[in-house]
Amino acid sequence: MKYYSERFPLKFLFSDSGICLGVDTKRCSFLFLVSRSGLIARKRPVGDKVVENNDYEIPRIVKAMMAELPNHNDD
């Protein structure tokens, strides 16, 4: 089951897979993920769509964010 809100500067996603919180400012966005993979905190560009592009599925969001890291190997 998933619950999420994208209406306000503070965004949230609660699901069986974890928790995702986003904070939007005029200059950047901050994304905090808590999942089985651990805790991830990232500064993102304004208007970033990583959560929406991955259908609000936390495992897919984690995988997409990890793929952006330099020297990341998905083996």
Summary of the structure (lengths in Angstrom):
residues: 75
radius of gyration: 12.0
end to end distance: 29.2
largest distance: 37.3
contacts: 181
relative contact order: 0.18
helix: 19%
strand: 41%
